[in-house]
Amino acid sequence: MIGSRPIGANAVGATYTAPSTGVTELVFDATAANGGYPPSSISASHALGYASGNNRLVLLIASALGGATHTFSSVTYNGVTPTLICQYDCPLVFGRTTSVAIYMLLDASLPATAGSYTASFTTDNGYSGRLVVLSFAGAKQATPLYTGITAGTGSSLSGTVSSSHEACWSAGGIIDVFASESSTTTGNSSTPGSSQTELSDGYYNTCCIYSSMKEFSGGGGVFAMSQTPANAYWTYDYVLLGVADYSAVSCNVAKDNAAIIGAHF
């Protein structure tokens, strides 16, 4: 959790005071994950650690790899259908593609009490799939801005995948999601970049999802993120999401969700 923070010099309204309501600075809560081979229907039990009123955000990350672009359906958390933030589908290479879809639920749509709740989705065209659930408190109650890149290659991926995201708030976090196929069914992992805190590092069969977060305060800016995966293969999607503190103030610049600030492999 980020502690006391000054308002950045580029923030609008330096005298602004956010309403006092529960947790107001972004903090990671909990993760859960599961997979399937073939994926068809996947569910995971997630331990939600905060009750209502704490500005919660739950992200459901669904990924599948197979011979065609994937359709995700029956996506739920505690029986509630979340809002789709984005879906990325990398190019079809040698009959393979990796799809990743990221969904969200804000505080008002989540259970009133902390506890264990089931997340699930179904998909088609998949050889293997994976579901990751991430929860946070102290988040701005709005859809995160995002950027994403996709790539397809006819060989194993080596080195670091990186991208950048511009945040226009005084404080918050950048969350990255790296989804890929693996060349092996065992020993898959990824190393997040400098100053990134790992949130989820796992795989099921050959379907991998890795996620981390970089927190910031004192003003927005362009934040670089990276993942260095082991055994990544053929195709990948790399998505960055910006989540503001509930108490954060906005900067003077409007940004486009679709803009890719910068990327290289």
N, C-alpha and C positions, 0 to 999 in steps of 0.2 A: 504493500500500500504506500502511495506517495504521501508524504507528510505536509507540513505547512508550505504554502506556495505564494510567492508574490504574483501580482498581475503583471503580465508582460508589457513592455513599453509600447508594443504594437497592438495592444488590446483596445477595444472600443469601450468607453465608459469606465474609467478607472475607479469610480465610486460605486459601481454596481455591487450589490450584495444579493447572492442567491437565496431563495427561501430556505429556511432551516427545515430540512426534512430528511431524516435517516442519514445514510451514508452519502456523502456528496463528493468524495474524491475516488476516482476509479481504483478498484481493487479486484484482483482475480479471486474467484471463489473455489470452483471445483471443476474437474473434468471426468468424463466417462467415455468409454469406447467399446465397440464390438465390430465384428465382421462376419462375412459369409462367403462361402464358395460352393456352388454359385450363389450370388448375393440375394436374389429374389426379395426376401423380406428380412430386414435386420433391425434389432432392437437393442437398447442399452438402458440399464438402470442408473440414474444420475442422482447424486446426493446434493440437492439444492440447500445451500447453507444459510440463506438469508430469508426472512419473512418480508411480506409486502411493506411498502413504504421506504425501502432502502435503495430505490432507483436501480433495480436489477435489470440485467440484460442476459439472455440466454441465446447462444449461437448453436445451431445444429448444422454440422458439416457432413454432407453426404457425398461419397465418391464411389465411382465404379469404373472398371476398365473392361473393355471387350471389343467386339467387332463393329460397333456402330455407336453413334452419339446416344447417350443414355437419357431416358425420361425418368424422373423421380416423381413418385406419387404416394398418396396416403402418408404424407409426412406429418407427424404429430408429436407433441410433448404434453404428457398428461391428458391426452385426448383432444388437445387444442391444436388447430392448424396454424403453424407459424407463417410469417411473411417472408417471401423469397427476397433476398437482397440481390443476389446475382448467381449466374451459372456460367461456367467456362468449359469449353470443349476443345481440346487440342486437336490438331490436324490428324487425320487418319494416316497411319504409317504402317505398312506391311500388315494391314488388316487389324490394327490396334488403335484404340483411342482411350484417353482418360478424361472423364468428366468429373467436375466438382460443382456442387450447388451449396450455397450458404444461406441459411434461413435464420430468422430472429424472432424472439418474443421479448417484449418490454414488460415492465413491472405489472401493469394493469392486466395483462393477459396471463400472468403466471399464478400458480397456486398461492393462496394467502399465507400459508405457513411453510416453514422450512421442512424438508423431508426428502424421501426417495421417490422419484417419479420416472416413468418410462418414456423414452424417446424412441421413435421408430420411423422407418421409411421402406418403400418397396421400389424396385427398379427393374428394367428389362435390358436385354442385350449384353448382360454382364458375365464375365468369367469369374470375377471376384469383386467384393465391395467392402466398404468400411463406413462406419458412422462414428463421429466424434462430437461430443457435447461439451461446450465451454460455458461457464457461468461467471458473471461479474456483478459487483454492486458498485454504487456511486457513479453510474453511467448516465450521460445525457440521454433523455428519453426521446430519441430520434433515430432515424435510419442512419447507420454508419456510412460515410463516404468510402468509396473503394476504387482501386485500380487493379488491373490484372494483365498477365501475359501468359501465353501458351506457346508450346514448342513441340515439334515432333522431329525425331532423329532416327536414323536406322541403326543405331548402335547404343552401347551403354553411355550414360551421362557421367562425365567426370568434371571435377572442379566445383565452383560455386555459382549458384543462381542468385541474382540480386536484382532489386528494383528499388524505387523510391516513391514516397507518398508525401504530399504536402498537406499539413494540418493547419487549419486556420482557427485555432482556439488557444487560449492561454495555457491549458493543461489537459492532459489525457494520455492516450496510449495508441500505438500503432500495432495491430495484430496481423501476423502473416500466416498464410495457409499454403503449404506446399503439398500437392497431390500428384502422385506418380505411380507408374508401374515399376516393379522391381524385377531384377534379373534372377532373384532367388526367393525361396519361400521362408528363409531363415536369416537372422542376423541383420535385419534392415534397421537403419537409424539415420539421423541427420543431425548435424551440428549447427545451431543457430549462430548468427553473427554477433559481433561485439555489442555489449550492452543489451542484448536480447535475453529475456527470461523464457526458458522452455515451458510451454503449456501442455503439449501433447506430442509424444514421439512414439509412433507405433504403426503396426501393419497387420493385415490379415491376408495370409497366403501371399499374393504378389501385389496387393493393393495397399498403398502407403499414404498416410496423412501425417504431416508434421506441422506444428504450430508453435509460435512464440510471440512475445510481446515486448515492445520497447516503450517505457513510460517517459513522459517529458513534462516540464513545468517552466514557468517564466516566459511563456510566449511560444507561438507556433513556428513553423518552418518546414523545410524539406528534410525528411528523415529516411536514411538508407536502411534497408533490411536485406538479409541474405540467409540462405540455407546451403549447407554443403552436405548433400545426401550421399550415403553409401549404397551402392548397388542399384541406383536409379537406372531406368531402362526405357528407351524408345520415346516415351511421351511424358509431358508434365504440364501442370497448370500451377501458376504462382499468383496468389491474390493477397493484396494488402487492404486492410480496413482501418479507418481512423475512427476512434471512439473518444469523444470528449468527456471530461469530468462533468458531473451534473452541475457543479458550481462554476464551470469554466465560462469565460466570456469569449465572444467571437472576435476575430480580426476583421480587417476591412476588405478582405479579398474573397470573392465568390469563386468556387472551384467546380469543375466539371467532373462528375463521377467517371466518365469514360476516358478522361485524359490519362495517358501514361506518362508520368513525369520523366522516367528514364529507366532503361532496363538493359542488361547484357547478360550473356551466358559465357 
